[in-house]
């Protein structure tokens, strides 16, 4: 992700264009790398999707746990 190939100097984008990695060659021969966010929409979408998935997993887990407790209560009576 941080390498630009064979000594290429330029800009690389990752994660659907949301993350930007720019390599700049300085006058003293050193290479400088800067990073940033170019388009936050894919990051926000990922956050929303993960929040929905984790919420659904928690709801399903609680429902299954409640059903298990009901079955254990019924078999114990």
C-alpha positions as CSV (number, residue, x, y, z in Angstrom):
1,X,0.0,0.0,0.0
2,X,2.8,2.4,0.9
3,X,5.1,1.4,-2.0
4,X,4.6,2.9,-5.4
5,X,6.4,0.2,-7.3
6,X,9.8,0.6,-8.9
7,X,10.9,4.1,-7.6
8,X,7.7,5.7,-8.9
9,X,6.8,9.1,-7.5
10,X,3.2,9.9,-7.5
11,X,-0.2,9.4,-6.0
12,X,-1.9,6.1,-5.2
13,X,-5.4,5.6,-4.1
14,X,-6.9,2.8,-2.0
15,X,-10.3,1.6,-0.7
16,X,-12.4,2.8,-3.6
17,X,-10.5,6.1,-3.9
18,X,-11.1,7.2,-0.3
19,X,-7.5,6.9,1.0
20,X,-4.7,8.7,-0.8
21,X,-1.0,8.0,-0.5
22,X,1.4,10.5,-2.2
23,X,5.1,9.9,-2.6
24,X,7.2,13.0,-3.2
25,X,10.9,13.1,-3.9
26,X,12.6,15.9,-2.0
27,X,15.5,17.9,-3.3
28,X,18.0,16.2,-1.0
29,X,17.1,12.8,-2.5
30,X,14.8,11.7,0.4
31,X,11.3,10.4,-0.2
32,X,8.4,11.8,1.6
33,X,5.1,10.0,2.0
34,X,1.9,11.8,2.9
35,X,-1.5,10.1,3.5
36,X,-5.0,11.5,3.6
37,X,-8.6,11.0,3.0
38,X,-9.8,12.1,-0.5
39,X,-13.4,10.8,-0.5
40,X,-14.9,9.9,2.9
41,X,-18.1,8.3,1.4
42,X,-16.8,4.7,1.2
43,X,-15.5,4.9,4.8
44,X,-18.9,6.2,6.0
45,X,-20.7,3.4,4.1
46,X,-18.4,0.8,5.6
47,X,-19.1,2.1,9.1
48,X,-22.9,2.1,8.5
49,X,-22.8,-1.4,7.0
50,X,-20.7,-2.8,9.9
51,X,-22.9,-1.1,12.5
52,X,-26.0,-2.7,10.9
53,X,-24.4,-6.1,10.7
54,X,-23.2,-6.1,14.3
55,X,-26.6,-4.8,15.5
56,X,-28.3,-7.7,13.6
57,X,-25.9,-10.2,15.1
58,X,-26.7,-8.9,18.6
59,X,-30.4,-9.0,18.0
60,X,-30.2,-12.6,16.7
61,X,-28.0,-13.7,19.6
62,X,-30.4,-12.2,22.1
63,X,-33.4,-13.9,20.4
64,X,-31.6,-17.3,20.4
65,X,-30.6,-16.9,24.0
66,X,-34.2,-16.0,25.0
67,X,-35.5,-19.0,23.0
68,X,-33.0,-21.3,24.7
69,X,-34.0,-20.0,28.2
70,X,-37.7,-20.6,27.3
71,X,-36.9,-24.2,26.2
72,X,-34.9,-24.9,29.3
73,X,-37.7,-23.5,31.5
74,X,-40.3,-25.7,29.6
75,X,-38.2,-28.8,30.0
76,X,-37.5,-28.2,33.7
77,X,-41.2,-27.9,34.6
